[in-house]
């Protein structure tokens, strides 16, 4: 039986969230598409967001790129938080804030793996 650490589980759970988010944005139903337009983004911008979220998920899934994935994920979520905050939709800001915080935690855990050993 293989042992999976909570570090791996947290990173993979976060990656799964970004997969779901990317699919929601890439195949944006009318409501999501309309929100992007209401916020002043171009009609194609949901593809950009979805692609960044999918890239985040792929980077988070591998230990070697997890730090980059957490940085990209945090950036995407902070941009989402800024968007909803600027438009006064504070209730929509809870999820991006939580996910950005989790991205920071996953990045913090991954940080030592990126530093060269001093031995």
Residue pairs with C-beta under 8 A, 6 or more apart in sequence:
7 109
8 63
10 102
10 105
10 106
10 109
11 60
11 61
11 63
11 66
11 69
11 70
11 106
11 109
11 110
12 60
12 61
14 60
14 70
14 73
14 99
14 102
14 103
14 106
15 56
15 57
15 58
15 60
15 61
15 69
16 57
17 99
18 53
18 54
18 56
18 57
18 60
18 73
19 53
19 54
19 57
21 50
21 53
22 50
22 51
22 52
22 53
22 54
22 56
22 57
23 50
24 32
24 50
25 32
25 46
25 47
25 49
25 50
25 53
26 46
26 47
26 50
26 51
26 54
27 50
28 36
28 46
28 50
32 46
33 43
33 46
36 43
36 45
36 46
36 49
37 43
38 87
39 83
39 87
49 76
49 80
52 72
52 76
53 73
53 76
55 69
55 72
56 69
56 72
56 73
56 76
57 69
58 65
58 69
59 65
59 66
59 68
59 69
59 72
60 66
60 69
60 70
60 73
60 106
61 69
63 110
63 113
64 113
66 106
66 107
66 110
66 113
67 107
67 110
67 111
67 113
67 114
69 106
70 103
70 104
70 106
70 107
70 110
71 103
71 107
73 99
73 100
73 103
73 106
74 100
74 103
74 104
74 107
77 96
77 97
77 99
77 100
77 103
78 96
78 100
80 96
81 93
81 96
81 97
81 100
84 90
84 92
84 93
84 96
85 93
